[in-house]
């Protein structure tokens, strides 16, 4: 029985889409099943010294076999939607060429099971598991990968399009490009120079744009297309007109490499000037494709990006976190709940966006099982309550946020951090695959039931 809704002024509009998010490589496992090709994450995680403890996604949450039970859990929590990603190498084991029908079958079954539970599927077409065969031919350094992506995206949209109405092209271009190709901490583990990184970024943007066009060309009319980007969620340190004006400028400029390019179909002058000779090579036709209109914008928001007005010609200055700034279990995960107010608000002021989804928000925490088998994650609950309170402020002021996907449903494979960092509202014992909803799952269930944050 659902908990009795508490009367609260902090309610969300009727129909607000409460969901949770996952990604193929982080939850599925079954990495050699039904003809799946290898991805750059299989290669990377199987290379000694690349991930914490040598952890891989070979098994992960075994979601490939357990999705029915996990969907039952979602239903019990009252989730209205579920964001999952399709593993490109399941569908095209070599990235291009012949599709693998057995690979797509899994997503047919997943989508059918979600709809049977009255949970709306939101499909991400790329969450970092690039087919290894494509990496061998240059990966995102090659423009061909953007073209191959569009063929793959169109193929999936054609086959799932009768039931999946929302697609996100790429997840977090800024993370997979910068962390995978500049810092080398994520697959494929490269440390390219500035020009190399800028070109990879351009090909990612191009894949997004060509993907939008391919999805529209292959799915029924009315299909909605967007992306899920972890754009810098700019927050004015102080809420005064001058700092807010500075924040608006920062929103465009700090996101020039990805979200601004996609929203405007151009790189900002400052971005190109900053790169100088390292600026990407591009054509007008490519920029037009990159700027293909989207139906919605997904924002993955975890941390605040503080700025202040500083009287400079640029119009703002970044304010970096002092050493004592609080963070969650992952050191990068600084706590700034206002990011869920300012991020979507500034995005909707700077660009003409019809609909915004918070495509990810959540946190890692040092979860432990009590002797009687519970996980009392008051820290994660605190984090969620605070962030949702600020999201509610925005929605009540008219910021067009239509839904929220909590990252994540389950503890899962946290990339280079392996299984050491837990982001789920459901605890997973990775030896037995036993699921235990945490206290934060109760909080989320009550929030959904009340359609308000208490
Ligand atoms: C996102 N940062 O990654 C990804 O979309 C998920 O796959 C991931 O599990 C989740 O957030 C938690 O990390 C990020 O350094 C990785 O700011 C790093 C950052 C942000 C998001």
Boltz pocket constraint, residues with backbone or C-beta under 6 A from the ligand:
constraints:
  - pocket:
      binder: B
      contacts: [[A, 23], [A, 26], [A, 171], [A, 172], [A, 175], [A, 230], [A, 300], [A, 302], [A, 303], [A, 332], [A, 360], [A, 407], [A, 413], [A, 414], [A, 415], [A, 423]]
      max_distance: 6.0
